Amino acid sequence: MTAILRSLDPGSDLDLGPVPGPARRRPDQRGITTVLRVRNEADALPWSLPPVLRATAEVVLVDNGSTDGTPDVAREVAADLGLSDRLRVLDYPALISRCGPEHLATPPGSPNSLVHFNNWAFDHVETTYGLKWDGDMVLTPEGEAMLADLAWQIGRHRVTVRLPRHPLYVASDQVAYLDLGLHNVEHYGHPVRDEFSYVKAFEWEFLKFPANSGAYTLPAGVCLELKRIHADEFEHWTDPSAFATSPRTPRKRREYDVFRAIVDGTWQLREHVHRIESPAGTHVVDHVMEWLRTAPRPLVRDHQANAS
């Protein structure tokens, strides 16, 4: 089975500490820690890391075997901002099973499991609240301001934070495609308490939280998810072709469809996908961020908006 082939040798002396379930302690330092889980995200970090470094008390970057210098790039970005004291870099050496069948075949207590990986990462948080983050997620200027405001208000409240994201497919330094037809909202922030932990679902991990906990949803347009057209954006999935048949992956089905349409040059046939070209000398991601900083809010919420 593929999952077994990718797993660690049972005789390995790799020691990641006790198998984490829910967090084993309750930090008392008020604020938010961003738990940035990365593998080969050096290209995206110059945009994804600065906003969370500025907006939260600390960023715990957990690197999972990057080969592109991701940890070094993270340290450079933090140093350039004068915020090295807010960055802590950890290494998680176990190979993580890919989402889908591999994940399903991997026991949740295995170091190769997304469940173990996420609970282990959050067990290093020293504030009362944690924010799960991916290396390709970029807060807009508005999103950064909202998170900074939230950071000092959240305290010990039993509230999860739900974050909407829009994919931005980056084709080159000057051309990208913004998908305003996909409004994906997931639980990303939660208290660092025993009753909030990650458990196993069919294709991926899932945040388990008390039924009586509240939820706060940030508005649309505060976070973009960078997708590089010339990279394998679906390498962490066992089989992307399964998106077409699984009722649990409509978001991934849309992402894969739009990704392929851009590669094939048929993106015009996908509703609410907008081509963006930046001025000479301006990277397209910076151009989009500036557009979102100055655009009226209705433009972000209106799927008919044209960002070109």
C-alpha positions in Angstrom: 0.0 0.0 0.0 1.3 3.5 -0.9 0.8 4.8 2.6 3.0 2.1 4.0 5.7 2.7 1.5 5.8 6.4 2.4 5.7 5.8 6.1 8.7 5.5 8.5 10.4 2.3 9.1 8.8 0.9 12.3 12.3 0.4 13.7 13.2 4.0 13.2 14.7 5.8 16.2 12.9 9.0 15.3 11.5 10.6 18.4 9.0 13.4 18.2 8.0 13.2 21.8 4.8 11.8 23.2 2.0 11.2 20.7 -0.1 14.4 21.1 -3.8 14.3 21.5 -5.4 17.5 22.6 -3.0 20.2 23.8 -1.4 19.0 27.1 -1.2 22.4 28.7 -3.1 25.7 28.8 -0.8 28.6 28.0 -1.6 31.8 29.9 0.1 34.3 27.6 -2.7 36.3 26.0 -2.6 36.7 22.2 -2.5 34.7 19.0 0.3 32.5 17.7 0.3 31.7 14.0 1.2 28.1 13.4 2.7 28.2 9.9 3.0 24.7 8.5 5.2 24.6 5.4 7.0 22.5 2.8 8.8 24.1 -0.1 7.1 27.5 0.2 10.1 29.7 -0.3 8.5 31.5 -3.2 5.3 32.4 -1.3 6.9 33.4 2.1 7.8 37.0 1.1 4.0 37.6 0.9 2.5 35.2 3.3 4.9 35.6 6.3 5.1 39.5 6.9 1.3 40.1 7.6 1.1 37.3 10.2 4.4 38.4 11.8 3.1 41.9 12.2 -0.4 40.9 13.3 0.2 38.1 15.8 2.4 37.7 18.9 4.6 34.9 17.3 4.8 32.7 14.2 5.8 29.1 14.9 7.0 27.9 11.5 6.9 24.1 11.3 9.0 22.9 8.3 8.3 19.5 6.9 11.3 18.5 4.9 11.6 21.5 2.6 14.3 21.3 -0.1 14.1 24.9 -1.4 15.5 26.7 1.6 12.1 27.6 3.1 13.4 28.0 6.8 16.3 30.3 5.7 13.9 32.4 3.6 11.6 32.8 6.6 14.5 33.9 8.8 15.5 36.4 6.1 12.0 37.9 5.8 11.7 38.2 9.6 15.1 39.8 9.9 14.3 42.3 7.1 11.2 43.4 9.0 13.1 43.6 12.3 10.8 40.9 13.7 13.2 38.0 14.2 12.1 37.8 17.8 8.5 36.8 16.6 9.7 33.9 14.5 10.4 30.4 15.9 11.4 27.7 13.4 10.8 24.0 14.2 11.6 20.9 12.1 9.1 18.1 11.7 11.1 15.3 10.0 8.4 12.7 9.4 7.0 12.4 5.9 3.3 13.3 6.0 0.9 11.1 4.2 -0.9 12.8 1.3 -4.5 13.8 1.6 -7.0 11.2 0.4 -6.5 7.4 0.5 -2.9 7.7 2.0 -4.2 9.8 4.8 -7.2 7.5 5.4 -4.8 4.5 5.6 -2.5 6.2 8.1 -3.3 5.8 11.8 -4.0 9.2 13.5 -1.3 8.5 16.1 1.4 7.9 13.5 4.0 10.6 13.0 3.1 10.5 9.3 -0.5 11.5 10.0 -1.8 15.0 9.4 -3.6 14.6 12.8 -0.3 14.0 14.7 1.5 16.8 12.7 -1.1 19.5 13.5 -1.5 18.5 17.2 2.3 18.4 17.6 2.6 21.8 16.0 0.0 23.4 18.2 1.5 21.8 21.3 4.4 24.3 20.9 2.1 27.4 21.1 2.7 29.6 24.1 -0.3 31.9 23.8 -3.9 31.3 24.7 -5.0 31.2 21.0 -3.6 29.6 17.9 -4.1 30.2 14.2 -3.5 27.4 11.7 -1.8 28.9 8.6 -0.5 27.6 5.3 2.6 28.9 3.5 0.6 30.1 0.5 -2.1 32.0 2.4 -1.7 35.8 2.2 -3.6 38.3 4.3 -4.7 41.4 2.5 -3.9 44.8 4.2 -7.5 44.8 5.5 -7.2 41.2 6.8 -3.9 42.0 8.6 -5.6 44.9 10.4 -8.5 42.8 11.4 -6.3 40.0 12.7 -4.2 42.5 14.7 -7.4 43.9 16.3 -8.7 40.4 17.0 -5.4 39.3 18.6 -5.8 41.5 21.7 -9.5 40.9 22.0 -9.7 37.1 21.7 -8.3 36.3 25.2 -9.5 33.0 26.4 -12.9 33.0 24.7 -14.1 29.7 23.5 -14.5 30.9 19.9 -13.2 29.6 16.6 -12.2 31.9 13.8 -13.4 31.1 10.3 -11.4 32.5 7.4 -12.7 32.9 3.8 -10.1 32.6 1.1 -10.0 33.2 -2.7 -7.4 31.4 -4.9 -5.0 33.6 -6.9 -3.3 31.5 -9.6 0.1 33.0 -10.4 1.2 32.4 -14.0 4.2 34.7 -14.0 5.6 37.8 -12.2 3.1 39.9 -14.0 0.1 37.7 -14.8 -2.3 36.0 -12.4 -5.9 34.8 -12.3 -8.2 35.6 -9.4 -11.1 33.2 -8.8 -14.0 35.1 -7.2 -16.3 32.2 -7.8 -14.9 30.1 -5.0 -15.7 31.3 -1.5 -14.0 28.8 0.8 -14.5 29.2 4.5 -12.8 27.0 7.1 -12.0 27.0 10.8 -8.5 28.3 11.2 -8.3 29.9 14.7 -9.1 28.3 18.0 -8.2 28.4 21.7 -5.2 26.3 22.9 -7.3 24.2 25.2 -7.8 20.5 25.8 -11.2 20.4 24.1 -9.9 21.9 20.8 -7.8 19.4 18.8 -7.3 17.8 15.4 -8.9 14.5 14.6 -9.1 12.3 11.5 -11.5 12.8 8.7 -11.7 10.9 5.4 -9.4 13.0 3.2 -7.7 15.3 5.7 -7.6 16.4 9.4 -10.5 18.1 11.0 -10.7 20.5 14.0 -12.8 19.1 16.8 -14.3 21.7 19.1 -17.1 21.8 21.7 -20.7 22.2 20.3 -21.3 25.2 22.5 -18.3 27.2 21.3 -18.9 30.3 19.3 -17.5 31.2 15.9 -16.4 34.4 14.3 -16.1 34.7 10.5 -13.9 37.3 8.9 -15.4 39.0 5.8 -14.7 37.9 2.2 -11.6 39.4 0.6 -9.2 39.4 3.5 -7.1 36.4 2.5 -5.8 35.0 -0.8 -4.3 31.6 -1.5 -1.5 31.6 -4.0 -1.4 28.8 -6.5 1.6 28.6 -8.8 0.7 27.5 -12.3 4.2 26.2 -13.0 4.4 24.1 -9.8 2.7 20.9 -8.7 0.0 22.5 -6.5 -1.7 19.1 -5.8 1.4 17.0 -4.8 0.0 16.7 -1.3 -3.0 14.8 -2.6 -2.8 11.0 -3.3 -4.8 11.3 -6.6 -6.2 14.7 -7.8 -8.4 12.9 -10.4 -10.5 11.7 -7.5 -11.8 15.2 -6.9 -14.3 14.6 -9.7 -16.0 11.7 -7.9 -15.8 12.6 -4.2 -18.8 14.4 -2.7 -16.4 15.7 0.0 -14.1 17.7 -2.3 -16.1 20.3 -4.2 -13.6 23.0 -3.3 -10.7 21.0 -4.6 -12.7 20.1 -7.7 -13.1 23.8 -8.5 -9.4 24.5 -7.8 -8.2 21.7 -10.0 -10.7 22.6 -12.8 -9.6 26.3 -12.8 -5.9 25.3 -12.5 -6.2 23.1 -15.6 -8.3 25.6 -17.5 -5.5 28.3 -17.0 -2.8 25.8 -18.1 -4.9 24.8 -21.1 -5.8 28.4 -22.0 -9.5 28.0 -21.5 -9.9 30.0 -18.4 -12.4 32.4 -20.1 -14.9 29.5 -20.0 -14.8 29.5 -16.2 -17.3 31.9 -14.6 -15.9 34.5 -12.1 -12.2 33.9 -13.0 -10.4 37.2 -13.8 -7.1 37.7 -15.5 -4.9 40.3 -13.9 -1.8 41.9 -15.4 0.4 44.1 -13.3 2.3 47.2 -14.6 5.9 46.7 -15.6 8.2 46.4 -12.6 5.4 45.5 -10.2 4.9 41.9 -9.2 1.3 40.8 -9.8 0.8 39.7 -6.1 1.8 43.2 -5.0 -0.5 44.7 -7.6 -3.4 42.6 -6.4 -2.7 43.6 -2.8 -2.7 47.3 -3.7 -5.9 46.8 -5.6 -7.6 45.2 -2.6 -6.3 47.9 -0.3 -7.9 50.6 -2.3 -11.0 48.9 -3.8 -14.4 49.5 -2.3 -15.6 46.5 -0.2 -18.5 45.6 -2.6 -16.0 44.8 -5.4 -14.6 42.0 -3.3 -18.0 40.6 -2.5 -19.4 41.0 -6.0 -18.4 38.0 -8.2 -18.9 40.1 -11.3 -16.0 42.4 -10.3 -13.2 42.6 -12.9 -9.9 43.0 -11.2 -7.9 43.6 -14.4 
